Amino acid sequence: MSEQRPDEASGNRGATVVLELFRLGIVSAVTAAGYAAGPAVDELLGRGDPDATQLLSTVLGALVGYVLGGLVGRKAIAGVDAAQSRLARVDAAVLISTVVGATLMGLLAMLLLWPVLILPAKQFTVPVAMVILLLATYAGARLGATRGGDLLRFVGARGRLEVSSPSKGAGVKLVDTSALMDGRLVDVARAGFVDGTLVVPAFVLEEMQALADVEHPRRRAAARRGLDSLSALQDEGSVVVEVTQDDVPGVTEVDAKLVRLCRDRGAALITVDANLGRVAEISGVRVLNLHELADSLRPPVIPGDRVRLRIVKEGREPQQGVGYLPDGTMVVVERAAEQLDEWVTADVTSIMQSRQGRMLFAARVEGDDDADASRIRLVQGDNSTGGPG
C-alpha cells in the first residue's frame, strides 16, 4: 500500500473541513426552514398540535439538510478540484488576459447601464441590468481567453504568445531551424539588434525535435542547442516570440513552407542556410543571414593578419613608425621609423579600442617581399605615390 504524500493528506483534510462547514450551513438553513414551516404544516394537516408539528418539521429539516449538505458539498468540492486541474493546464498569460477581458467588459457594461439604473420601476431595471452585466463579463472573459496572446501583444507583452491573429508586416521575422541551432540569435536579440516579432512555426519545432532524437552526436547537440535557444528567447523577453501552428497544405519541405509563409505574411526570414537564403531572395523575401551579420561586424584586421602600408611619420616611441589603413585606422609599426615614406609589410600583434577609435600595433616583417602575399588583408593606397608597386 503506497504512502500518502503530505500535500495530498493536507488537501484531503482541507476538503473534509470544507465539506463539514458546507453541510453545517445547509443543515442550519434547512432546519430553520423546517422550524418556520411547522405552524403552516400543522394547519394544513389539521392536527391541532402546532408545537409537536413544529418539532417534527424541525427534526426532518435537520435530517434532510444533513443528507443534502453532504451531496451538495461533495459536488461542490469535485467541481473545485476539476476547476483546479483545468486551471493548472492553462498558461498564466491566458489567465491574466481572461481576468483583464472580464474586468474591462464589466466596467464598460456598468458605464453603459448606469442611465438605466436611475429609471423608475427598479424591480425590472435592476434584474435586467444584472443579467446584462453578467453576460458582458462572461463575454469579456471568453474573449480574453481566446485572444489572450493578441491582447498581451497589443499592450507590449513579450515572451511566447499563442495568438489567434498571425503577425504580419515588415516587423515580423520567421526563424528557421538553422538560425535557432546556430545559437547566435539569442545574443543578437539581447543586444537589441532584433526587434518586432519572431515567429517560429510548429513544423520548425518538429524538425528540431526529430534532429534531437537522431543518433548523430553533432546533429543531436545542435538540435538541442536550438531548443535551448528558443527557450532562452522566450524567457529573455527581449523580443516577442510567436509560436504558430500555421502550415502550408500541399507542401512537404520545411524550406518551401518557410518561404511561402514569409510571402503570405510579408515577413523577413532569419537563417544561416545560404541555399535557403538564395531561394527566399529569388522569391522576393527579405533575408537576414546571421553569417553575413557576423562578417559585417568582424574587424577588418585581427591579430595575426599581415598588412602592407606606407609609413607616414615616426611614432612616439623609438623605432616606431606610423601608417594608416584605408578606413583611417592608425597602425603603429615597430622597427619602422627608418622606413619613412616607404611601404612596409607588418604582422598585426594587438588592437587597442578607445572612444576615438581603434589603433593597431604591428611588427615589421624583416626582408620585405611578396612571398606571403596571400596573407595580406589590407593595402594602404596613396594617390600621390601610386601605391606599392
MOWO-V915338 format. One record per helix or strand of 3 or more residues. SS is the DSSP state (@ for helix, = for strand). FROM is the first residue (numbers start at 1). TO is the last residue. If there is no record, write none. Layout:
ss,from,to
SS,FROM,TO
SS,FROM,TO
//
This chain:
ss,from,to
@,6,45
@,50,88
@,92,117
@,122,146
@,148,154
=,159,161
=,172,175
@,177,182
@,184,190
=,197,201
@,202,212
@,217,236
=,240,244
@,254,265
=,268,271
@,274,282
=,287,289
@,290,297
=,306,314
=,320,324
=,330,334
@,337,339
=,343,354
=,357,364
@,373,375
=,376,379
//
